[in-house]
């Protein structure tokens, strides 16, 4: 099934969901654990009917869900097809069903609260070092390139954050190579950036904002606030 582009996801107008990194994410507020379990059971039944299921996490007062297809088709510029983890039509369709289920259970969506953490490592030799990180992070060599045409490390069980590799020239002097990428909903980005600045951080690069805003701490270490504005629901 073809992966969906941001504009296609936006046109779906998934008001409860936000596209972060590879998947669609939603958070619903619950009053108690029993309410969460009943909601998840209904979601599971809907997933059984269509043969597709979300990843689910239950917290003290919320249920988090992620929808992503592990067999999405990505076509490179040269026509080569890759099987990747990404949003497809089946994710959009199930997201709509889950939204209706949540409404039936009188649950309140909290799309601005969703967030995803990924790790970035700048290197000139991703193919060389990726096996080491695959082993360290997941214990499984197959996590290198899992769901991606690159050397990116993705744990199929979702236990650890994804690790992707950015291009960098070889150099001798020590410098920061790792950074954290924080994916947030479009409506949450301004507040998140303001909070980091108020805490002493500095915006060092907003040339690609709102998609990417690089923030440095007082020691010069950088992190990135990421937004997929192209997939935001249309209003």
N, C-alpha and C positions, 0 to 999 in steps of 0.2 A: 504494500500500500504506500502511495507516495507521501512523503513528508509534506506538511503544510507550511507555507511561508507566513511571515508575520501578518501581512495584510489579510490573508485568508482566515487566520485565527481571529483577527480583530473584527472582521465582518460577521463572525459567528456570534458576537455580542454575548459572551459568557460572563455575565455580570458578577457571578460569585467567584470566578477563577482568574488567575493571573499567570501569564507565561513567564517562567523564570528558568534560566539555563535551558535544559532540554525539554522540560515537561510543563504541564498545567498543574497549578497548585491552588488548593482551597483550604480555608480554615472555617469551621463552624463551632460556635459556642454552645456548650451543653451545661445543664444544671447539675448533673451527677453522672456517675459511671454507668448506671443503668440506662440512662437516656442515650449515652454514647454507644453502648453495646447494641441497643435496639436499632439505632440508626445504621451502624456498621453492618448489622445483619441484613437490613433491607438493601443496603448498597451491594452487599455480596450476592443477594438473590438477583438483583438487576444485572450484575456482572456475569452471573452464571447463564443468564438468558442470552447474552450477546457474546459469551466466550472471551471476555476481556475484563480485567479487574484493576482497580487502583492499588497503590501502596497506601497503607493506613497506619497512622500513629495516634494513639489516644493519650491525651494529657489530663491534667486535673480538671480543667474546665473547657476543653476543646477537643475537637477531632481534626487532624490534618490529613489531607489526601493529596496524592500525586498521580497524575495520569500521563503515561508515556508509552509509546509502542517500541518494542525492541526489534521490530522488523520493518521499520520505515525505509523507504528507498530514496537515497540521495543521488542525484545525477550531477557529476562534475562537468566542468566546462567542455571537456573533451568527449563527453558522452558516456564515460565510465560510470557504472552504477555501483553504489556502495550500500550495504545494509547497516543502518545506524539506529540509535535510540533517539526518537524525536516524536513530536506530536503529529498524529494522523487523523483522518476523518473519524475513526472509531473512538478516539479519545474525546473529540468534540461531541460526538453523539452521546457517549456515556456521561460526559460532564453535564449535559443538559438533563439527562435522567436523574443524576444525583442532585442537581439543583431542585428538581421537582420533589424528590424524596425528602430533602431537607425542609422544604416548605411544608410538606405534609406533616413532618415531625415538629414543626414550629421552631426550627433552629435558625439562629441568626448568623448569616455569613459575616466574616471579618477579613475581606480580601487584602486590606492594607497591612495585615499582620503576617502574611506569608513571607518567607525568606529562605534562601538557599546559600550555603557556603561552599565555595570551591577554592582549591589551592592552585597557584600558578608558580611555575619554576622556569626561569629564563636559562636557556642552555643552547649551545651550538651543536650538541650531540645527543639529541633526544633518543634516537634509536639505540645508542650505546648505554645510556643510563636508565632508560625506562624499565628494563627487566629488574634492576635492583629495586626500584621503587614499587614495582608490581609485587615483588616478593615481600618487601618490608610492610607494605600497607595491607595486602590482602592474602599473601601466602599462595597466590595462584598466578602463574605466568600468563594465563589466558585473559587476565584483567587488562593487560597491555593491549590497547586498540579495541577493547570491548565496546561495541556500539558506536564506534568512531573510526573514520578513515585515517586518523592520526595515531601517534604513539600514546595518546592520553590514557591514563589509568582510571578505569571505572570498575568498582566492585559490584558485581551482579546482585549481591544481596543488600546493597545500600548501607553497609556498616560504616563506611568511611567516606569522607568527601572525595569528589573527583579531583584528580591532579592532572592539569594540562601543562604543556610545555610551550613557552614563548621563545621566539627566535632571539638569539644573542650572539655577539661576536666573542671569540676566544679572548680572554684577558687575564693578566697576571695579578692585578691588584684586587684585594678582597672588596666585595661590594654586595649589596643585598641582591639575592637571587630569588628568594621566596617572597610571595605576597599573597594576601587573602583577598578573594573576590566575594563580595556580599551582594547577592541578587535580591532586590526588593521590588514591591509593586510600584508602579509609576507615581501614585499619589503619596507614597511614603518616602520617596527619595529626598525631597527638600527638607523634611523634618530630620531624617537620618543624617544628612550632611550638616545641617545646622547644629545638631547635637554633638557631632564629632568636632566641629569647629569650636563650639562653646566649651568643650572639654580640653581645648588646647591644641587641637589639630589645625593643619593648614591645607587649604586647597592648592595643590601644586600643578594641576593640569585639568582644566575643564573644557578643553578644546573639542571633545567629543560628547559633551553633555547634551541631553540627559542620559545618553547611553552609557557613558563611562565618566566618572569623576574620581580623580586620584587625590587621595588625602594622605598627608604625612604626619607622623607623630613628632614629638619634640626632639627625638633622636634621628629623625629623617627616614624612619621606616615607613613604607607606603602600603596602603590598601586601596581597594577600588570599590566604589558603589556602582552597581550595574543595574540598568533598567532596559527591558525589551519593550521600548515604546511602540515599536511597529506592530506588536500583537495586542496592544491595549484595546479593550472593548470600545467600540465606537459609541459616541454620544450625539 
